[in-house]
Amino acid sequence: MNEQNGGLTVGVDLGGTKIAAGAVDPAGEVVSRVRIPTPHDPDRIAEAVAEAVQRVRAGRYEVRAVGVGAAGYVDADRSTVRFAPNLGWHDKAIRDIVQEATGLPVVVENDANAAAWGEFIHGAGAGHDDMLMVMAGTGLGGGIISRGRLFRGRFGMAGEIGHYRAVPDGLPCPCGQHGCMEQYASGAAHTRRAREMAVADPARAAAVLALGDGTPSGLEGHHVTKAALGGDPFSLDVFAQSGRWLGQALADLASILDPSVIVIGGGLGDTGELIRRPAEISYRRALGGGEHRVYAEVRTATAGSDAGLVGAANLARLHELLSSPASVL
């Protein structure tokens, strides 16, 4: 084994449209990577993951284990994705499929948990033993680090923050419930909010509408971000409203978890201060205790789009190296 490549693990970030895989060294550096489209056929996705792993290895690297981060409910032994609607999976034993195809030990993790672990070891959560990660993208996911350990809960489903009921009898959610926080504080909710506000006041939204096709339905999140960075009052108001909901979610969670740092990731997190500042203001207002309380620092993610991949690779490393991984992860 080449000494420079020793101790490599492969991390896989499995999404609804793409599969990103990379060989990661102990310092968190991605030394080789591939990206392939996610097959439309749910029955081919696990095989495509195995293919991506093999392409990363390509005979050049000796790899000791594989970590796969996948959206959805992952069971407690980290072998099976119980439910992943964006992948069309029910009770998919992805660990066994990838393990058989690659001959490597495999661990499966929820994608938000993997990203949270990546931020904890190499990003905005470094130096903190108690961290809450909120992934505000198409959906709303979360990862919890408690006393330096990834908290998964008894059944492996802790951190599913998008689907607690924030508004009784509120907006319908694809999960079948009404009023899930995902419908108010996610990146998708941010875009929907911008469109609804533009319909209500097209004159005030003129500047941001001009960045798209001129219609509210053509408005996208990146248009709102660009206009807000330019000081557009309408777009800044959209961020203020989204930040208010996100901050409420942070307060709800912090009242239970009491983290020392909260990290905002996903598409909304990528907007930086545009979302961080209003979310922090809302969080502080919504969390009880006032001047008598110590508030968590609110940050945006810094590990970038590789957080999930690097986190999954590191979790695979720990799972392989430690004799009792469940005791620390």
N, C-alpha and C positions, 0 to 999 in steps of 0.2 A: 504493500500500500504506500502510495506517495505520502510522505510525512506532511506535506503542505495541505493535502486533502483529507488528512485523518480526522475522524470524528464527525464526518458530515452526516446530516440527516436531510431528508427531503420534506419540504412543506408544500401542501397543496391547498389553494384557495378555490373552492368549488362554488361557482356562481351559476345563476340561471342562464347566462349568455356566454360565459367563458370559464375555462379551467386554467389557472395559473399555477405552475409548479416550479420550485427552485431548490437547488442544493445549497444548504445553509451551514456555515461553519459555526463553531462555538461562540464566536464574537458577534454573531447575528448578520454576517456578511453573506449576501447571496452570490455564490461563485458561478452558478450556471442556472439558466432559467428557460422555460418554454411556456408558450401560451397557445391554447387551441380552443376552438369553439365548443361549447357544450352541446352535445347531440340533442336533437329534438326528441328522439326516442328515449324515454326514461330507462328502458332496459339496456341501453348502450352506454349510459353515463359512467357507471362504475368501471366498465372496461376502458373507457376513454381516460379515466383517472389513472388507471394502471399504465396505459400507453404513455401518458404525460410523464409519469415517474420514470419509465424506461428510457424515454428520450432525454430526460435530464441526466441520467446516468451515462448513457451512450458509451459505455466501456471505459470512460475516462476517470470516473470517480468511484471510490469504494464507499458505499452508503450503509449505515447501520440500522436505520429505521425510517418509517414514513409517518407523517402526521397529516391528516386530512381535515380541513375545516369546512363544514357544510352547513348551510342554512337549514333550520328545522329542529325538531326535537330529537336529541341523541340520547340513547339509553344510558343507564348508569355505568355499564361496563365498557362503554365507548367502542361498541362494535357495530351497532345498528342505528340507522336513521329511522326513527319511528314514524315521523310524518314530516314531509317537506313539500308543500304544495307547489312551490316554484320549480321543483324538479320532478314533480309527478310521482313521488315516492311514498310508499307505505311499507314500513317494516323491511327496509332494504338492508341486507347484511353486507354492507360495503367493505367492512374490514376483511372478512373472509375472502371476498372476491379479489381485492387488491393484493392481499397477502399471498394468495395462491398464484396470482399472475406474476408477482415480482419476487417471491421467495424472501420477502423482508417482513419484519414485525411491523404492524400497522396499528395506529391509534386514531380514532375518529373523534372529533370535537365539534361542538357548535361553533359556527363561524364567528359570532360575536365574542364568545369565550376565547377563541384563538387570537382575535385581534386585541382583546383586552390584555391577554398575556404578553403579546408582542409589545404593546405600549408600556406594560409594567416593567419589562426587562430591558427594553431598548428605547423607550420613548418618553412621553410626558408623565408617566407614572413612576419612572425610575426614582428610587430613593424613598418611596412611600410604601408602607406595608399594608395600608388599607385604601383601596382605590375602587371607585365606581366608574365604569366605562359605559357611555351611552352612544350607541351607533344610530345616528339619525340620517338614514338614507331613504331608499324606497320604502323600507319598513322602519321599525324602531326596535332595536335589540339592545341587550346589555350584557356586561360581564362584571363579575364581582371578585375582587381580590381582598381576602380577609387574613390579616396577620401573615402576609406574604404567600398565601396559598390561594389557588383558584377555587372559589366556592361554587360547587355544582349542585348541592342539595342531595337529598336522599335518592331521588329518582333521576338525577342528572339534568333537571329542567329549571334550575334557578337562573335568574337573569332574563326571563322572558317578559321584559318590562312593557313591551308594546301592547300586550293584551290583558292588562289589568283595566278594570272598568273605571274610567275617570269621570265619565258623564253618564249617569243613569238615563236610559232611553235616549242616548245620543246617536251620533251618526252610525250607520251600519258599517260593519267591518267584514271583510271576506272570510274571517274565521267563523262567522255565524253569530257573533255577539253584536251588541250595540254600545257605542260609547267608549271603545278601546282607546287608550292614549295614543296609539299609533295613528289614529285618524285625526289627531290634533297637533302632534309634536314631531312628526317624521318629515323627511325631505319631500316626500310625495304630498303631504298635507300642506307644506309650505308653498309648493307650486299651485296646488288647488286653491289655496287661500288667495294667492296673487291673481289668479284668473277670476275668482268670484269678486274680489275687490275692484278689478278692472271693469267687470260687467256693471257693477254698481256705480262707478264713477269713471267713465272712459276718458273724460277730459283731463282729470287729474293724473290718469295713467298714461297720458299721451307719450311721454318721453320713453317709458319702458316698452310700450306697445310698438314704437317705431323701431325697436331693436329686433323685433320679430316680423311676423307677416302682417302686423297691424290689427290683429284680432285677439281678443282675450284667450280664445282656445289655442292660439299659436304661441302663447307666452310660456316660456320655460324658465327653470330655476336660474340658469346661467345669465339670462337676460336681466332678471331681478338683481342678481349679484353685481353685474356690470353697471347697471344704472345706480344702484345704491353706492357703489364705490365712487361714482361721479357726483354723489350728493343729491340724487333725486328724492324729493320728500315722499312721494308715493311708495317707492321701493324701500326706503328706510322704514316706513310705517309697516310694510309687510314683514320686514325683519323684526320689528318691535312686537308685532302680534305673534309671530312664530316663537320669538324668544320668551314671550309671556307664558305660552303653553309649555315650552321646553323647561323653563325654570320651575314651573309648577310640578312637572314630573320629577325634576331633580330634588325638589323639596320633599315630595312624597317619599322618595326613595331614601334620601339622607336622614329623614326622621326615623327610619327603621335601621339603616346600615351604619350611619355615623362615620362616613369615610373621611380621610384627611385630604384627599384630592378627588375631583370629579373631572373626567376627561370626555370631551365631546368629539366624536368621530363621525365618519360617514360623510355624505355630500354636504350636509349643513355644517359639520365641523370644518370642512375645507374652506368655508367662507370666513374663518378667523374671527376677528373682533366684531364683524357685522352680526354674528349670532351669539358669540360668547358674552358680550357686554349686556345685551338685554336679557339673556338667559340668567346671568348672574344676579342682575338686579331683581328679577322676578323670583329667583330662588331665595334670596335673602329676605324678601318681603313675605314670602309664603311660609318660610320655616319659622316655627314658633321659638320663642326665647329671647328675641331682640338682642339688646346689648349684653345680656348675660350668657349668650351662646357663642361657642367657637364655631365659625363657619369653615367648611371645606374650601380650598382653593379651586376655582373653576378654570380649567385650561382647555385648549383645543389640542387634538392629537398631533403628534410630531413624527411618528414613525412612518407616515405616508401609506401608500397603497400596499406596501409589503408587510404591514403589521400582521395581517392574518396569516400570511404565508410563513413569516418568520416565527410567529407565535406557535403555529402548528408544528413547525420543525423542532422548536425547542421543547414543546410538550412531548413529542416523540422521543427526543433525546433523554428527557428525564424518565419517561416511562420505561425506556430500555435500560438505563443505567441504574436506576434505583430498585432495590429488591422489593420494596413495598411502596410503589408509586401512589397508591390510593391514599396513603397517609400524608402525602405532601401536596397532592394536586386536587 
